[in-house]
């Protein structure tokens, strides 16, 4: 049973018998070939063990079939997140050296996989000149296969941590405030209720807050 244990099979699970049958039907050389194939397709060691634990029969598929599955379902860049729109819901008139803003933003998670994407709790950090001015949070959720999930988040932005020698005064006097935000979205894509694959997407956005119209404009995300 050493090979089953090494592959993370759960002896108390109903799938353990399937795991034993699957591994006993292949040589050690064949097993290593299958492992190399999954690694080459972008599976981490945790992904491989998780897949075997849930669905050991996947390892009995031919190399051609495994290649077809990973090629169709697991493209290299298939989860994206972006800040699609923002608006100011509360505004405290800025002084020459400070600001306080409540911002409502819409975040989109685009999933082009053929399996759904479950993502973890995520933080979006807003910055001015590299200094943190506020954090937004959205709870874990799921983006359906080949669809985009949109969520609304609210964040309070203030200049409490910005040093006095910054260019904040000149920007406020110009009528525009340049902000950036960053987040890393992590989760797993699940295919056919059998295969789970870790995925992540980073979001980096830049925007301008128009202090005259009290609007957020020129949002650009990568």
LUMTI-882520 format. One record per residue: x, y, z of N, C-alpha, C in turn; residue number from 0; residue in three letters. Coordinates in nm, 4 decimals. Layout:
! residues N
- X:Y:Z:X:Y:Z:X:Y:Z:NUM:ALA
...
! end
This chain:
! residues 222
- 0.0805:-0.1210:0.0000:0.0000:0.0000:0.0000:0.0847:0.1274:0.0000:0:UNK
- 0.2159:0.1113:-0.0099:0.3024:0.2283:-0.0002:0.2757:0.3282:-0.1125:1:UNK
- 0.2552:0.2771:-0.2349:0.2326:0.3681:-0.3462:0.1028:0.4469:-0.3271:2:UNK
- 0.0001:0.3795:-0.2750:-0.1262:0.4480:-0.2503:-0.1087:0.5571:-0.1449:3:UNK
- -0.0330:0.5235:-0.0391:-0.0076:0.6222:0.0661:0.0738:0.7391:0.0118:4:UNK
- 0.1739:0.7101:-0.0704:0.2567:0.8163:-0.1286:0.1746:0.9099:-0.2162:5:UNK
- 0.0692:0.8565:-0.2779:-0.0159:0.9370:-0.3652:-0.1286:1.0069:-0.2891:6:UNK
- -0.1297:0.9922:-0.1578:-0.2276:1.0636:-0.0761:-0.3634:0.9987:-0.0667:7:UNK
- -0.3754:0.8714:-0.1042:-0.5050:0.8028:-0.0978:-0.5508:0.7893:0.0476:8:UNK
- -0.6805:0.8081:0.0684:-0.7396:0.7994:0.2020:-0.7946:0.6583:0.2233:9:UNK
- -0.7367:0.5850:0.3164:-0.7774:0.4456:0.3390:-0.9202:0.4340:0.3899:10:UNK
- -0.9728:0.5411:0.4455:-1.1095:0.5380:0.4967:-1.2115:0.5783:0.3906:11:UNK
- -1.1625:0.6229:0.2772:-1.2518:0.6699:0.1712:-1.3026:0.5545:0.0850:12:UNK
- -1.4210:0.5749:0.0268:-1.4762:0.4761:-0.0660:-1.3918:0.4645:-0.1925:13:UNK
- -1.3100:0.5673:-0.2189:-1.2280:0.5681:-0.3398:-1.0969:0.4927:-0.3211:14:UNK
- -1.0714:0.4432:-0.2000:-0.9432:0.3774:-0.1761:-0.9301:0.2490:-0.2587:15:UNK
- -1.0389:0.1740:-0.2712:-1.0352:0.0507:-0.3520:-1.0040:0.0851:-0.4971:16:UNK
- -1.0629:0.1947:-0.5462:-1.0359:0.2394:-0.6834:-0.8893:0.2781:-0.6978:17:UNK
- -0.8358:0.3435:-0.5941:-0.6949:0.3837:-0.5970:-0.6036:0.2617:-0.6054:18:UNK
- -0.6346:0.1590:-0.5266:-0.5537:0.0364:-0.5274:-0.5595:-0.0299:-0.6644:19:UNK
- -0.6788:-0.0403:-0.7204:-0.6942:-0.1035:-0.8516:-0.6212:-0.0246:-0.9599:20:UNK
- -0.6311:0.1068:-0.9516:-0.5674:0.1913:-1.0531:-0.4169:0.1748:-1.0521:21:UNK
- -0.3562:0.1820:-0.9331:-0.2104:0.1728:-0.9245:-0.1601:0.0311:-0.9497:22:UNK
- -0.2375:-0.0686:-0.9103:-0.1937:-0.2073:-0.9325:-0.1984:-0.2453:-1.0800:23:UNK
- -0.2734:-0.1675:-1.1582:-0.2849:-0.1976:-1.3012:-0.1720:-0.1368:-1.3836:24:UNK
- -0.0849:-0.0592:-1.3188:0.0229:0.0051:-1.3940:0.1571:-0.0181:-1.3261:25:UNK
- 0.2605:-0.0208:-1.4060:0.3955:-0.0378:-1.3528:0.4432:0.0918:-1.2893:26:UNK
- 0.5527:0.0822:-1.2148:0.6105:0.2012:-1.1534:0.6551:0.2998:-1.2606:27:UNK
- 0.7084:0.2474:-1.3697:0.7521:0.3340:-1.4801:0.6338:0.4091:-1.5404:28:UNK
- 0.5216:0.3397:-1.5560:0.4021:0.4025:-1.6119:0.3477:0.5088:-1.5181:29:UNK
- 0.3503:0.4800:-1.3895:0.3031:0.5782:-1.2913:0.3865:0.7049:-1.2978:30:UNK
- 0.5195:0.6897:-1.3082:0.6072:0.8060:-1.3171:0.5803:0.8851:-1.4441:31:UNK
- 0.5489:0.8156:-1.5530:0.5155:0.8842:-1.6780:0.3894:0.9685:-1.6623:32:UNK
- 0.2897:0.9131:-1.5930:0.1655:0.9872:-1.5697:0.1912:1.1098:-1.4814:33:UNK
- 0.2741:1.0920:-1.3782:0.3059:1.2046:-1.2906:0.3772:1.3154:-1.3677:34:UNK
- 0.4725:1.2771:-1.4521:0.5442:1.3760:-1.5333:0.4493:1.4485:-1.6273:35:UNK
- 0.3515:1.3763:-1.6790:0.2546:1.4348:-1.7709:0.1707:1.5418:-1.7007:36:UNK
- 0.1257:1.5121:-1.5800:0.0479:1.6102:-1.5042:0.1334:1.7309:-1.4665:37:UNK
- 0.2577:1.7061:-1.4265:0.3468:1.8178:-1.3925:0.3705:1.9070:-1.5138:38:UNK
- 0.3906:1.8450:-1.6283:0.4140:1.9195:-1.7521:0.2928:2.0050:-1.7881:39:UNK
- 0.1742:1.9603:-1.7489:0.0508:2.0332:-1.7785:0.0253:2.1465:-1.6802:40:UNK
- 0.1145:2.1632:-1.5827:0.1017:2.2739:-1.4890:0.0470:2.2374:-1.3530:41:UNK
- 0.0297:2.1092:-1.3250:-0.0191:2.0663:-1.1945:0.0940:2.0701:-1.0923:42:UNK
- 0.0665:2.1289:-0.9758:0.1626:2.1236:-0.8661:0.1519:1.9871:-0.7989:43:UNK
- 0.2443:1.9584:-0.7075:0.2379:1.8307:-0.6348:0.1081:1.8202:-0.5545:44:UNK
- 0.0660:1.9324:-0.4948:-0.0599:1.9322:-0.4196:-0.1785:1.9054:-0.5116:45:UNK
- -0.1753:1.9645:-0.6324:-0.2830:1.9407:-0.7294:-0.2924:1.7926:-0.7649:46:UNK
- -0.1761:1.7313:-0.7874:-0.1729:1.5899:-0.8268:-0.2292:1.5016:-0.7156:47:UNK
- -0.1844:1.5249:-0.5916:-0.2319:1.4437:-0.4791:-0.3811:1.4633:-0.4560:48:UNK
- -0.4265:1.5889:-0.4685:-0.5685:1.6180:-0.4495:-0.6533:1.5487:-0.5555:49:UNK
- -0.6051:1.5511:-0.6801:-0.6779:1.4858:-0.7892:-0.6844:1.3353:-0.7678:50:UNK
- -0.5710:1.2754:-0.7301:-0.5692:1.1299:-0.7084:-0.6588:1.0906:-0.5917:51:UNK
- -0.6589:1.1715:-0.4883:-0.7403:1.1406:-0.3707:-0.8889:1.1429:-0.4048:52:UNK
- -0.9295:1.2402:-0.4884:-1.0708:1.2549:-0.5237:-1.1130:1.1605:-0.6357:53:UNK
- -1.0234:1.1429:-0.7345:-1.0618:1.0656:-0.8534:-0.9428:0.9879:-0.9073:54:UNK
- -0.9009:0.8814:-0.8385:-0.7829:0.8056:-0.8825:-0.7982:0.7464:-1.0222:55:UNK
- -0.9227:0.7266:-1.0680:-0.9443:0.6681:-1.2004:-0.8932:0.7571:-1.3129:56:UNK
- -0.8753:0.8864:-1.2838:-0.8216:0.9774:-1.3854:-0.6830:0.9319:-1.4294:57:UNK
- -0.6070:0.8730:-1.3372:-0.4707:0.8294:-1.3686:-0.4693:0.7050:-1.4566:58:UNK
- -0.5848:0.6415:-1.4717:-0.5929:0.5252:-1.5600:-0.6207:0.5653:-1.7047:59:UNK
- -0.6497:0.6940:-1.7267:-0.6747:0.7416:-1.8628:-0.5472:0.7338:-1.9457:60:UNK
- -0.5638:0.7263:-2.0749:-0.4475:0.7247:-2.1637:-0.3799:0.8611:-2.1621:61:UNK
- -0.2532:0.8637:-2.2023:-0.1805:0.9901:-2.2077:-0.2484:1.0870:-2.3040:62:UNK
- -0.3002:1.0360:-2.4137:-0.3691:1.1217:-2.5101:-0.4911:1.1871:-2.4464:63:UNK
- -0.5677:1.1107:-2.3683:-0.6878:1.1639:-2.3046:-0.6522:1.2677:-2.1992:64:UNK
- -0.5484:1.2414:-2.1220:-0.5054:1.3386:-2.0210:-0.4622:1.4678:-2.0884:65:UNK
- -0.3881:1.4558:-2.1981:-0.3460:1.5746:-2.2726:-0.4653:1.6528:-2.3247:66:UNK
- -0.5666:1.5836:-2.3734:-0.6862:1.6498:-2.4252:-0.7574:1.7271:-2.3146:67:UNK
- -0.7707:1.6632:-2.1983:-0.8400:1.7275:-2.0867:-0.7669:1.8531:-2.0422:68:UNK
- -0.6365:1.8412:-2.0191:-0.5609:1.9558:-1.9693:-0.5492:2.0661:-2.0735:69:UNK
- -0.5435:2.0285:-2.2005:-0.5323:2.1295:-2.3066:-0.6622:2.2068:-2.3228:70:UNK
- -0.7758:2.1370:-2.3124:-0.9054:2.2017:-2.3293:-0.9423:2.2849:-2.2073:71:UNK
- -0.9213:2.2282:-2.0892:-0.9722:2.2907:-1.9686:-0.8733:2.3822:-1.8971:72:UNK
- -0.7443:2.3567:-1.9092:-0.6472:2.4274:-1.8268:-0.5490:2.5061:-1.9119:73:UNK
- -0.5952:2.6112:-1.9749:-0.5061:2.6997:-2.0484:-0.4232:2.7783:-1.9489:74:UNK
- -0.3150:2.8400:-1.9959:-0.2195:2.9035:-1.9047:-0.2774:3.0252:-1.8325:75:UNK
- -0.3504:3.1085:-1.9073:-0.4042:3.2292:-1.8447:-0.5543:3.2304:-1.8659:76:UNK
- -0.6289:3.1788:-1.7697:-0.7719:3.1673:-1.7903:-0.8551:3.2161:-1.6726:77:UNK
- -0.7931:3.2865:-1.5795:-0.8648:3.3546:-1.4731:-0.8115:3.4969:-1.4660:78:UNK
- -0.9007:3.5939:-1.4763:-0.8596:3.7334:-1.4721:-0.9509:3.8104:-1.3775:79:UNK
- -0.8952:3.9115:-1.3129:-0.9763:3.9994:-1.2292:-0.9477:4.1433:-1.2680:80:UNK
- -1.0488:4.2289:-1.2537:-1.0323:4.3683:-1.2935:-1.1289:4.4559:-1.2150:81:UNK
- -1.0910:4.5825:-1.2011:-1.1776:4.6843:-1.1426:-1.2480:4.7512:-1.2597:82:UNK
- -1.3774:4.7254:-1.2762:-1.4459:4.7704:-1.3970:-1.5106:4.9077:-1.3843:83:UNK
- -1.5479:4.9482:-1.2628:-1.6079:5.0806:-1.2449:-1.5988:5.1210:-1.0987:84:UNK
- -1.6037:5.2516:-1.0749:-1.5990:5.3045:-0.9384:-1.6803:5.4330:-0.9309:85:UNK
- -1.7346:5.4578:-0.8131:-1.8030:5.5855:-0.7907:-1.7871:5.6241:-0.6440:86:UNK
- -1.7945:5.7524:-0.6178:-1.7778:5.8041:-0.4824:-1.9148:5.8153:-0.4168:87:UNK
- -1.9307:5.7520:-0.3016:-2.0596:5.7578:-0.2324:-2.0580:5.8584:-0.1173:88:UNK
- -1.9412:5.8887:-0.0648:-1.9309:5.9915:0.0392:-1.8027:6.0688:0.0185:89:UNK
- -1.8105:6.1964:0.0400:-1.6974:6.2820:0.0063:-1.6786:6.3857:0.1151:90:UNK
- -1.5621:6.3900:0.1719:-1.5266:6.4960:0.2654:-1.4345:6.5910:0.1923:91:UNK
- -1.4748:6.7164:0.1818:-1.4000:6.8133:0.1025:-1.2524:6.8108:0.1409:92:UNK
- -1.1639:6.7814:0.0433:-1.0219:6.7706:0.0767:-0.9604:6.9046:0.1134:93:UNK
- -0.8704:6.9014:0.2084:-0.7905:7.0200:0.2379:-0.6676:7.0151:0.1485:94:UNK
- -0.5757:7.1038:0.1682:-0.4559:7.1064:0.0835:-0.3669:6.9852:0.1086:95:UNK
- -0.3821:6.9215:0.2254:-0.2907:6.8127:0.2600:-0.3606:6.6826:0.2989:96:UNK
- -0.4905:6.6730:0.2799:-0.5581:6.5502:0.3216:-0.6843:6.5258:0.2396:97:UNK
- -0.7313:6.3993:0.2463:-0.8584:6.3645:0.1824:-0.9203:6.2468:0.2564:98:UNK
- -1.0508:6.2328:0.2431:-1.1243:6.1197:0.2994:-1.2403:6.0887:0.2052:99:UNK
- -1.2395:5.9686:0.1489:-1.3354:5.9323:0.0449:-1.3910:5.7931:0.0727:100:UNK
- -1.5204:5.7758:0.0532:-1.5812:5.6428:0.0518:-1.6049:5.6067:-0.0944:101:UNK
- -1.5440:5.4968:-0.1376:-1.5487:5.4580:-0.2783:-1.6249:5.3268:-0.2939:102:UNK
- -1.7204:5.3249:-0.3848:-1.7885:5.2007:-0.4226:-1.7306:5.1539:-0.5552:103:UNK
- -1.6808:5.0318:-0.5597:-1.6166:4.9809:-0.6811:-1.6782:4.8476:-0.7213:104:UNK
- -1.6760:4.8221:-0.8509:-1.7229:4.6930:-0.9024:-1.6032:4.6124:-0.9498:105:UNK
- -1.5907:4.4919:-0.8967:-1.4809:4.4023:-0.9323:-1.5368:4.2867:-1.0141:106:UNK
- -1.4675:4.2509:-1.1209:-1.5116:4.1386:-1.2033:-1.4067:4.0282:-1.2021:107:UNK
- -1.4528:3.9044:-1.1961:-1.3666:3.7863:-1.2030:-1.4066:3.7079:-1.3274:108:UNK
- -1.3191:3.7091:-1.4269:-1.3477:3.6419:-1.5543:-1.2851:3.5032:-1.5538:109:UNK
- -1.3687:3.4023:-1.5745:-1.3236:3.2634:-1.5739:-1.3514:3.2016:-1.7109:110:UNK
- -1.2474:3.1770:-1.7885:-1.2649:3.1189:-1.9220:-1.2470:2.9671:-1.9226:111:UNK
- -1.2345:2.9079:-1.8042:-1.2251:2.7620:-1.7939:-1.3592:2.6964:-1.8253:112:UNK
- -1.3550:2.5676:-1.8560:-1.4763:2.4890:-1.8728:-1.5223:2.4301:-1.7395:113:UNK
- -1.4526:2.4634:-1.6332:-1.4925:2.4235:-1.4990:-1.5055:2.5477:-1.4128:114:UNK
- -1.5847:2.5409:-1.3045:-1.6033:2.6597:-1.2217:-1.4769:2.6898:-1.1403:115:UNK
- -1.4636:2.8171:-1.1003:-1.3470:2.8650:-1.0268:-1.3922:2.9115:-0.8893:116:UNK
- -1.3447:2.8430:-0.7849:-1.3723:2.8837:-0.6478:-1.2552:2.9663:-0.5966:117:UNK
- -1.2837:3.0901:-0.5552:-1.1759:3.1774:-0.5088:-1.1896:3.2067:-0.3598:118:UNK
- -1.0767:3.2426:-0.2994:-1.0690:3.2667:-0.1555:-1.1046:3.4115:-0.1217:119:UNK
- -1.1148:3.4402:0.0090:-1.1292:3.5784:0.0538:-1.0139:3.6616:-0.0026:120:UNK
- -1.0456:3.7808:-0.0491:-0.9455:3.8607:-0.1202:-0.9447:4.0049:-0.0703:121:UNK
- -0.8255:4.0630:-0.0641:-0.8069:4.2028:-0.0263:-0.7594:4.2829:-0.1467:122:UNK
- -0.8179:4.4003:-0.1658:-0.7713:4.4945:-0.2679:-0.7084:4.6123:-0.1952:123:UNK
- -0.5807:4.6360:-0.2184:-0.5081:4.7435:-0.1506:-0.4981:4.8649:-0.2422:124:UNK
- -0.5453:4.9793:-0.1927:-0.5378:5.1051:-0.2675:-0.4183:5.1859:-0.2175:125:UNK
- -0.3501:5.2512:-0.3111:-0.2287:5.3252:-0.2771:-0.2250:5.4616:-0.3454:126:UNK
- -0.1559:5.5533:-0.2773:-0.1232:5.6820:-0.3379:0.0281:5.6988:-0.3277:127:UNK
- 0.0947:5.7083:-0.4399:0.2401:5.7244:-0.4391:0.3120:5.6131:-0.3660:128:UNK
- 0.2583:5.4917:-0.3717:0.3210:5.3784:-0.3046:0.2850:5.3648:-0.1582:129:UNK
- 0.2010:5.4540:-0.1063:0.1597:5.4503:0.0345:0.0153:5.4014:0.0425:130:UNK
- -0.0113:5.3081:0.1329:-0.1458:5.2541:0.1474:-0.2443:5.3579:0.1977:131:UNK
- -0.3599:5.3675:0.1312:-0.4631:5.4635:0.1720:-0.5957:5.3942:0.2045:132:UNK
- -0.6022:5.2621:0.1882:-0.7249:5.1905:0.2232:-0.7293:5.0517:0.1624:133:UNK
- -0.8051:4.9630:0.2248:-0.8206:4.8254:0.1765:-0.9677:4.7912:0.1603:134:UNK
- -0.9979:4.7235:0.0512:-1.1324:4.6707:0.0283:-1.1271:4.5188:0.0372:135:UNK
- -1.2366:4.4576:0.0754:-1.2406:4.3123:0.0920:-1.3625:4.2550:0.0202:136:UNK
- -1.3457:4.1378:-0.0402:-1.4632:4.0640:-0.0853:-1.4464:3.9171:-0.0485:137:UNK
- -1.5601:3.8578:-0.0130:-1.5594:3.7224:0.0425:-1.5403:3.6175:-0.0662:138:UNK
- -1.4987:3.4999:-0.0228:-1.4795:3.3891:-0.1153:-1.6094:3.3609:-0.1906:139:UNK
- -1.5941:3.3099:-0.3102:-1.7117:3.2842:-0.3924:-1.6778:3.1928:-0.5077:140:UNK
- -1.7669:3.1910:-0.6065:-1.7481:3.1021:-0.7202:-1.7880:3.1723:-0.8489:141:UNK
- -1.7005:3.1609:-0.9486:-1.7300:3.2106:-1.0826:-1.7595:3.0898:-1.1708:142:UNK
- -1.8766:3.0878:-1.2310:-1.9172:2.9726:-1.3111:-1.8271:2.9550:-1.4331:143:UNK
- -1.8323:2.8365:-1.4904:-1.7506:2.8063:-1.6081:-1.7803:2.9038:-1.7213:144:UNK
- -1.6734:2.9553:-1.7829:-1.6821:3.0437:-1.8985:-1.7794:3.1591:-1.8750:145:UNK
- -1.7617:3.2255:-1.7619:-1.8481:3.3386:-1.7288:-1.7704:3.4396:-1.6457:146:UNK
- -1.8320:3.5544:-1.6222:-1.7705:3.6606:-1.5429:-1.8590:3.6918:-1.4232:147:UNK
- -1.8021:3.6861:-1.3053:-1.8748:3.7190:-1.1828:-1.8402:3.8617:-1.1423:148:UNK
- -1.9437:3.9420:-1.1142:-1.9228:4.0811:-1.0749:-1.9660:4.1011:-0.9305:149:UNK
- -1.8849:4.1766:-0.8567:-1.9115:4.2011:-0.7153:-1.8889:4.3479:-0.6837:150:UNK
- -1.9651:4.3986:-0.5881:-1.9486:4.5361:-0.5436:-1.8730:4.5387:-0.4113:151:UNK
- -1.7763:4.6280:-0.4002:-1.7002:4.6440:-0.2762:-1.7000:4.7912:-0.2370:152:UNK
- -1.6863:4.8159:-0.1085:-1.6803:4.9525:-0.0564:-1.5516:4.9697:0.0222:153:UNK
- -1.4868:5.0836:0.0035:-1.3601:5.1079:0.0719:-1.3515:5.2544:0.1142:154:UNK
- -1.2977:5.2764:0.2324:-1.2710:5.4127:0.2789:-1.1251:5.4457:0.2500:155:UNK
- -1.1041:5.5533:0.1772:-0.9693:5.5976:0.1420:-0.9376:5.7255:0.2175:156:UNK
- -0.8216:5.7284:0.2832:-0.7807:5.8508:0.3523:-0.6301:5.8680:0.3428:157:UNK
- -0.5865:5.9879:0.3711:-0.4452:6.0245:0.3541:-0.3670:6.0212:0.4844:158:UNK
- -0.4155:5.9501:0.5851:-0.3523:5.9521:0.7171:-0.2054:5.9099:0.7150:159:UNK
- -0.1688:5.8174:0.6263:-0.0321:5.7641:0.6251:0.0601:5.8323:0.5241:160:UNK
- 0.0079:5.9300:0.4521:0.0893:5.9966:0.3500:0.1776:6.1027:0.4153:161:UNK
- 0.3081:6.1006:0.3926:0.3983:6.1992:0.4541:0.3719:6.3406:0.4029:162:UNK
- 0.4045:6.4381:0.4853:0.3791:6.5780:0.4502:0.4615:6.6266:0.3320:163:UNK
- 0.5737:6.5613:0.3051:0.6609:6.6072:0.1965:0.6243:6.5456:0.0614:164:UNK
- 0.5060:6.4846:0.0521:0.4646:6.4235:-0.0740:0.4093:6.5300:-0.1681:165:UNK
- 0.3696:6.4849:-0.2868:0.3146:6.5769:-0.3872:0.1634:6.5885:-0.3749:166:UNK
- 0.1080:6.5461:-0.2611:-0.0367:6.5462:-0.2439:-0.0967:6.6854:-0.2619:167:UNK
- -0.0333:6.7858:-0.2044:-0.0881:6.9214:-0.2129:-0.1025:6.9672:-0.3577:168:UNK
- 0.0023:6.9463:-0.4372:-0.0023:6.9905:-0.5767:-0.1075:6.9135:-0.6563:169:UNK
- -0.1264:6.7846:-0.6260:-0.2281:6.7069:-0.6973:-0.3679:6.7545:-0.6609:170:UNK
- -0.3914:6.7796:-0.5329:-0.5230:6.8282:-0.4916:-0.5516:6.9627:-0.5562:171:UNK
- -0.4520:7.0482:-0.5627:-0.4705:7.1786:-0.6262:-0.4953:7.1661:-0.7758:172:UNK
- -0.4438:7.0597:-0.8382:-0.4652:7.0391:-0.9818:-0.6052:6.9859:-1.0115:173:UNK
- -0.6714:6.9321:-0.9097:-0.8067:6.8808:-0.9289:-0.8135:6.7324:-0.9579:174:UNK
- -0.6991:6.6646:-0.9620:-0.6970:6.5209:-0.9909:-0.6077:6.4483:-0.8910:175:UNK
- -0.6555:6.3329:-0.8454:-0.5806:6.2513:-0.7505:-0.5531:6.1161:-0.8157:176:UNK
- -0.4255:6.0817:-0.8325:-0.3878:5.9558:-0.8981:-0.3746:5.8446:-0.7944:177:UNK
- -0.4502:5.7369:-0.8135:-0.4469:5.6230:-0.7221:-0.4171:5.4946:-0.7985:178:UNK
- -0.3667:5.3960:-0.7266:-0.3477:5.2620:-0.7830:-0.4069:5.1606:-0.6858:179:UNK
- -0.4333:5.0410:-0.7352:-0.4781:4.9337:-0.6460:-0.4210:4.8013:-0.6942:180:UNK
- -0.4068:4.7095:-0.6006:-0.3476:4.5789:-0.6308:-0.4190:4.4711:-0.5508:181:UNK
- -0.4353:4.3544:-0.6119:-0.4879:4.2387:-0.5396:-0.4395:4.1111:-0.6063:182:UNK
- -0.4382:4.0035:-0.5299:-0.4076:3.8713:-0.5836:-0.5221:3.7780:-0.5488:183:UNK
- -0.5853:3.7257:-0.6513:-0.6992:3.6369:-0.6358:-0.6511:3.4926:-0.6483:184:UNK
- -0.6764:3.4127:-0.5461:-0.6312:3.2729:-0.5466:-0.7497:3.1796:-0.5286:185:UNK
- -0.7399:3.0620:-0.5903:-0.8470:2.9648:-0.5765:-0.8180:2.8388:-0.6551:186:UNK
- -0.9236:2.7642:-0.6868:-0.9084:2.6386:-0.7600:-1.0160:2.6261:-0.8670:187:UNK
- -0.9740:2.5729:-0.9817:-1.0679:2.5368:-1.0875:-1.1036:2.3898:-1.0694:188:UNK
- -1.2321:2.3593:-1.0738:-1.2760:2.2203:-1.0609:-1.3348:2.1739:-1.1931:189:UNK
- -1.2859:2.0609:-1.2423:-1.3275:2.0080:-1.3709:-1.4045:1.8781:-1.3532:190:UNK
- -1.5254:1.8748:-1.4033:-1.6064:1.7524:-1.4055:-1.6188:1.6881:-1.2673:191:UNK
- -1.6101:1.7669:-1.1618:-1.6177:1.7192:-1.0240:-1.5071:1.6184:-0.9915:192:UNK
- -1.4028:1.6167:-1.0723:-1.2948:1.5203:-1.0526:-1.1612:1.5880:-1.0276:193:UNK
- -1.1246:1.6809:-1.1145:-0.9918:1.7405:-1.1097:-0.9990:1.8807:-1.0511:194:UNK
- -0.9102:1.9095:-0.9572:-0.8976:2.0438:-0.9020:-0.7594:2.0979:-0.9345:195:UNK
- -0.7539:2.2209:-0.9803:-0.6274:2.2832:-1.0189:-0.6194:2.4221:-0.9589:196:UNK
- -0.5100:2.4497:-0.8868:-0.4922:2.5817:-0.8277:-0.4701:2.6860:-0.9364:197:UNK
- -0.5346:2.8013:-0.9197:-0.5190:2.9121:-1.0127:-0.5129:3.0425:-0.9344:198:UNK
- -0.4463:3.1416:-0.9908:-0.4424:3.2734:-0.9280:-0.4346:3.3801:-1.0359:199:UNK
- -0.4770:3.4998:-1.0006:-0.4708:3.6122:-1.0933:-0.4378:3.7377:-1.0143:200:UNK
- -0.3468:3.8171:-1.0654:-0.3118:3.9438:-1.0017:-0.3776:4.0586:-1.0760:201:UNK
- -0.4244:4.1563:-1.0013:-0.4870:4.2744:-1.0590:-0.4081:4.3977:-1.0192:202:UNK
- -0.3685:4.4765:-1.1170:-0.3015:4.6041:-1.0936:-0.3742:4.7105:-1.1736:203:UNK
- -0.4320:4.8075:-1.1042:-0.5113:4.9111:-1.1706:-0.4608:5.0503:-1.1334:204:UNK
- -0.4795:5.1423:-1.2260:-0.4510:5.2841:-1.2027:-0.5765:5.3629:-1.2356:205:UNK
- -0.5988:5.4720:-1.1649:-0.7208:5.5514:-1.1862:-0.6977:5.6955:-1.1435:206:UNK
- -0.7858:5.7829:-1.1873:-0.7823:5.9232:-1.1477:-0.9124:5.9585:-1.0770:207:UNK
- -0.9015:6.0237:-0.9617:-1.0185:6.0767:-0.8929:-1.0300:6.2234:-0.9308:208:UNK
- -1.1403:6.2580:-0.9962:-1.1647:6.3964:-1.0366:-1.2256:6.4699:-0.9181:209:UNK
- -1.1507:6.5610:-0.8597:-1.1953:6.6303:-0.7395:-1.3008:6.7361:-0.7688:210:UNK
- -1.3181:6.7707:-0.8953:-1.4184:6.8705:-0.9339:-1.5544:6.8040:-0.9540:211:UNK
- -1.5556:6.6963:-1.0336:-1.6819:6.6271:-1.0625:-1.7124:6.5172:-0.9612:212:UNK
- -1.6165:6.4885:-0.8722:-1.6302:6.3824:-0.7717:-1.6563:6.2470:-0.8377:213:UNK
- -1.5816:6.2208:-0.9437:-1.5966:6.0961:-1.0183:-1.4614:6.0277:-1.0314:214:UNK
- -1.4654:5.8953:-1.0511:-1.3437:5.8181:-1.0764:-1.3380:5.7898:-1.2258:215:UNK
- -1.2253:5.8198:-1.2880:-1.2155:5.8066:-1.4330:-1.0823:5.7445:-1.4735:216:UNK
- -1.0743:5.7113:-1.6022:-0.9516:5.6553:-1.6614:-0.9005:5.5331:-1.5842:217:UNK
- -0.9912:5.4403:-1.5541:-0.9502:5.3169:-1.4863:-0.8829:5.2245:-1.5871:218:UNK
- -0.7593:5.1869:-1.5577:-0.6843:5.0970:-1.6452:-0.6268:4.9832:-1.5616:219:UNK
- -0.6573:4.8613:-1.6015:-0.6127:4.7443:-1.5252:-0.5289:4.6514:-1.6113:220:UNK
- -0.4350:4.5837:-1.5454:-0.3523:4.4833:-1.6120:-0.3676:4.3499:-1.5401:221:UNK
! end
